[in-house]
């Protein structure tokens, strides 16, 4: 399997943090892939990263701003319907799956809390980042300045063309700064929205990292829904050892 690692989160020896690639195989059960093949990919991933597959918590992602605090009912076979997960439990890997949306990994080294989030256009427009940081603060007594955030590969403004109705929606949300106009077409920059939201929440700029690779431009390396609507999903995984 082939991964890439967060330079920011690699500074912490007590967590495991990776982003998978297309070479790692599809990890989503809902994209018309053979479920046995997907399960095999998960088993290989668990072996490679030295965790029990059944302990992995993933999500039924619905492009919401819902943050779920992991509890005793969560396991590999019972994913919560949400777009972010948060926990302070050791040996409980969290997974976010994407194919153009932003996979976001969060870690507070002071309180030993991790979270993952799925932020596409809808998640960014709904400010799921604010809810994740809020959960850190309200549920785990974290301070925003202690949270480190790594954002994996996602579709860039180079490829994310949207219609005028999305531009109007962005204007209504005061997000027009993330829109670019080229040759009478509109292009959306999700990363700048996420960064702005993190900074507004009090996360330090030096504690924020972006991969800055476009999944659509690099669809040979990552799954991209824009490049191929039948694509699989790659993932961000974060765990406390």
C-alpha positions as CSV (number, residue, x, y, z in Angstrom):
1,X,0.0,0.0,0.0
2,X,1.1,3.6,-0.6
3,X,0.5,6.4,1.9
4,X,1.6,10.0,2.4
5,X,2.1,11.5,5.8
6,X,1.4,14.8,7.4
7,X,4.7,16.6,8.2
8,X,2.8,18.5,10.9
9,X,1.3,15.6,12.7
10,X,4.4,13.4,12.3
11,X,5.9,15.5,15.0
12,X,3.7,13.7,17.6
13,X,5.0,10.2,18.4
14,X,1.8,9.1,20.2
15,X,-0.5,9.2,17.2
16,X,-0.7,7.5,13.8
17,X,-1.7,9.8,10.9
18,X,-1.8,8.9,7.2
19,X,-3.5,9.7,4.0
20,X,-4.0,6.8,1.6
21,X,-3.8,7.0,-2.2
22,X,-5.4,5.4,-5.2
23,X,-2.7,2.7,-5.0
24,X,-4.1,1.8,-1.5
25,X,-7.4,0.8,-3.1
26,X,-11.0,1.9,-2.7
27,X,-12.1,2.0,1.0
28,X,-15.8,2.9,0.5
29,X,-18.5,0.3,0.5
30,X,-21.1,2.5,-1.2
31,X,-19.6,3.1,-4.6
32,X,-20.7,-0.1,-6.4
33,X,-17.3,-1.9,-5.7
34,X,-17.2,-5.5,-4.8
35,X,-17.7,-5.5,-1.0
36,X,-15.3,-8.4,-0.5
37,X,-12.6,-6.4,-2.4
38,X,-13.3,-3.3,-0.2
39,X,-13.1,-5.4,3.0
40,X,-9.8,-6.8,1.8
41,X,-8.5,-3.3,1.3
42,X,-9.5,-2.5,4.9
43,X,-7.8,-5.6,6.2
44,X,-4.6,-4.8,4.4
45,X,-4.7,-1.2,5.7
46,X,-5.3,-2.4,9.2
47,X,-2.3,-4.8,9.0
48,X,-0.1,-2.1,7.5
49,X,-0.9,0.4,10.2
50,X,-1.1,-2.1,13.0
51,X,-4.6,-1.7,14.2
52,X,-7.6,-4.0,14.6
53,X,-9.9,-3.5,11.6
54,X,-13.0,-3.8,13.9
55,X,-11.8,-0.9,16.0
56,X,-11.8,1.5,13.0
57,X,-14.6,4.1,13.2
58,X,-15.7,5.5,9.8
59,X,-18.9,7.4,8.8
60,X,-21.9,7.5,6.6
61,X,-21.0,10.9,5.2
62,X,-23.9,13.1,4.1
63,X,-22.3,16.5,3.4
64,X,-23.5,17.8,6.8
65,X,-22.0,19.8,9.6
66,X,-22.7,17.0,12.1
67,X,-19.9,16.1,14.6
68,X,-20.2,12.7,16.3
69,X,-18.4,12.0,19.6
70,X,-17.4,8.4,19.4
71,X,-19.1,6.2,22.0
72,X,-19.3,2.5,22.9
73,X,-21.9,1.8,20.2
74,X,-19.5,2.7,17.4
75,X,-17.5,0.1,15.5
76,X,-16.5,-0.7,11.9
77,X,-19.9,-2.3,11.1
78,X,-22.0,0.5,12.6
79,X,-20.8,3.8,11.2
80,X,-22.5,6.9,12.5
81,X,-24.3,9.3,10.0
82,X,-22.2,12.4,10.2
83,X,-19.3,14.2,8.6
84,X,-16.9,14.5,11.6
85,X,-15.8,12.2,14.3
86,X,-14.0,13.1,17.6
87,X,-12.5,11.0,20.4
88,X,-9.9,10.8,23.2
89,X,-9.9,7.0,23.1
90,X,-6.7,5.2,22.4
91,X,-6.5,2.4,19.8
92,X,-9.6,3.8,18.1
93,X,-8.6,4.8,14.6
94,X,-10.9,7.4,12.9
95,X,-11.4,7.5,9.1
96,X,-12.7,10.1,6.7
97,X,-13.2,9.0,3.1
98,X,-13.0,11.4,0.1
99,X,-12.7,11.8,-3.7
100,X,-12.3,15.5,-4.2
101,X,-13.6,16.8,-0.8
102,X,-11.1,17.8,1.9
103,X,-10.1,15.1,4.4
104,X,-9.2,17.0,7.6
105,X,-7.3,15.6,10.6
106,X,-7.2,17.4,13.9
107,X,-5.1,16.7,17.0
108,X,-4.8,18.4,20.4
109,X,-1.6,17.2,22.1
110,X,-2.5,18.8,25.4
111,X,-5.8,17.0,25.9
112,X,-4.9,14.0,23.7
113,X,-8.0,14.4,21.5
114,X,-8.3,13.5,17.8
115,X,-10.9,14.3,15.1
116,X,-11.5,13.8,11.4
117,X,-13.8,15.7,9.2
118,X,-15.2,15.5,5.6
119,X,-15.5,19.0,4.0
120,X,-16.7,19.4,0.5
121,X,-18.5,22.5,-0.8
122,X,-21.5,21.9,1.5
123,X,-19.4,21.1,4.5
124,X,-17.3,24.2,4.0
125,X,-20.4,26.4,3.3
126,X,-22.0,25.0,6.5
127,X,-18.7,25.6,8.4
128,X,-18.3,22.0,9.8
129,X,-14.8,23.2,10.9
130,X,-16.4,25.5,13.5
131,X,-18.5,22.6,14.9
132,X,-15.4,20.4,15.2
133,X,-13.4,23.0,17.0
134,X,-16.5,23.6,19.2
135,X,-16.6,20.0,20.1
136,X,-12.9,20.0,21.1
137,X,-13.6,23.0,23.4
138,X,-17.0,22.0,24.8
139,X,-16.7,18.2,25.0
140,X,-12.9,17.8,25.8
141,X,-11.9,21.1,27.3
142,X,-9.4,21.9,24.5
143,X,-8.1,25.3,23.6
144,X,-8.2,26.2,19.9
145,X,-4.5,27.4,19.9
146,X,-3.5,23.8,20.9
147,X,-5.2,22.1,18.0
148,X,-3.1,21.0,15.0
149,X,-4.8,20.5,11.7
150,X,-3.7,18.7,8.5
151,X,-5.8,18.9,5.4
152,X,-5.2,16.2,2.7
153,X,-5.4,16.4,-1.0
154,X,-8.6,17.8,-2.5
155,X,-9.9,19.3,-5.7
156,X,-8.3,22.7,-6.3
157,X,-9.7,25.9,-7.7
158,X,-7.9,25.0,-10.9
159,X,-10.5,22.3,-11.5
160,X,-13.5,23.1,-9.3
161,X,-15.8,24.9,-11.8
162,X,-19.2,25.7,-10.4
163,X,-22.3,27.4,-11.7
164,X,-23.5,31.0,-11.0
165,X,-26.0,29.7,-8.4
166,X,-23.0,28.5,-6.3
167,X,-21.4,31.9,-6.7
168,X,-24.6,33.6,-5.5
169,X,-24.8,31.2,-2.5
170,X,-21.2,32.0,-1.7
171,X,-21.9,35.7,-1.8
172,X,-24.9,35.3,0.6
173,X,-22.5,33.5,3.0
174,X,-19.8,36.2,2.6
175,X,-17.6,33.6,1.0
176,X,-17.1,35.3,-2.3
177,X,-13.4,35.7,-1.5
178,X,-13.1,32.0,-2.3
179,X,-14.6,32.4,-5.8
180,X,-12.5,33.0,-8.9
181,X,-13.8,34.1,-12.3
182,X,-12.1,32.9,-15.5
183,X,-13.5,33.3,-19.0
184,X,-17.1,33.8,-17.7
185,X,-16.8,30.7,-15.5
186,X,-16.6,30.4,-11.7
187,X,-14.1,28.4,-9.8
188,X,-14.3,27.6,-6.1
189,X,-11.3,27.4,-3.6
190,X,-12.5,25.2,-0.7
191,X,-9.0,25.3,1.0
192,X,-9.1,29.0,1.5
193,X,-12.5,28.7,3.2
194,X,-11.3,26.0,5.5
195,X,-8.2,28.0,6.4
196,X,-10.2,31.1,7.1
197,X,-12.7,29.2,9.3
198,X,-9.9,27.6,11.3
199,X,-8.1,30.9,11.9
200,X,-11.4,32.5,12.9
201,X,-11.9,29.7,15.4
202,X,-8.5,30.5,17.0
203,X,-6.4,27.8,15.5
204,X,-2.8,29.2,14.9
205,X,-1.7,29.6,11.3
206,X,1.5,27.7,12.1
207,X,-0.6,24.8,13.3
208,X,-2.4,24.4,9.9
209,X,-1.1,22.3,7.0
210,X,-2.5,21.8,3.5
211,X,-1.3,19.1,1.1
212,X,-2.0,21.5,-1.9
213,X,-2.3,18.7,-4.4
214,X,-5.4,18.7,-6.6
215,X,-7.1,15.4,-6.7
216,X,-8.6,16.1,-10.2
217,X,-5.3,17.1,-11.7
218,X,-3.7,14.0,-10.0
219,X,-6.5,11.5,-10.6
220,X,-3.8,8.8,-11.3
221,X,-2.7,9.2,-7.6
222,X,-6.0,10.0,-5.9
223,X,-9.6,9.1,-6.5
224,X,-11.5,12.1,-8.0
225,X,-15.3,12.2,-8.4
226,X,-14.9,15.2,-10.8
227,X,-12.5,13.2,-13.0
228,X,-14.6,10.0,-12.8
229,X,-18.0,9.9,-11.1
230,X,-17.6,6.1,-10.6
231,X,-14.4,6.6,-8.6
232,X,-13.6,4.9,-5.3
233,X,-12.6,6.8,-2.1
234,X,-9.2,7.3,-0.5
235,X,-8.9,8.2,3.2
236,X,-7.4,10.1,6.0
237,X,-6.8,8.0,9.1
238,X,-5.9,9.2,12.6
239,X,-5.4,7.3,15.8
240,X,-4.1,7.7,19.3
241,X,-1.6,4.9,20.1
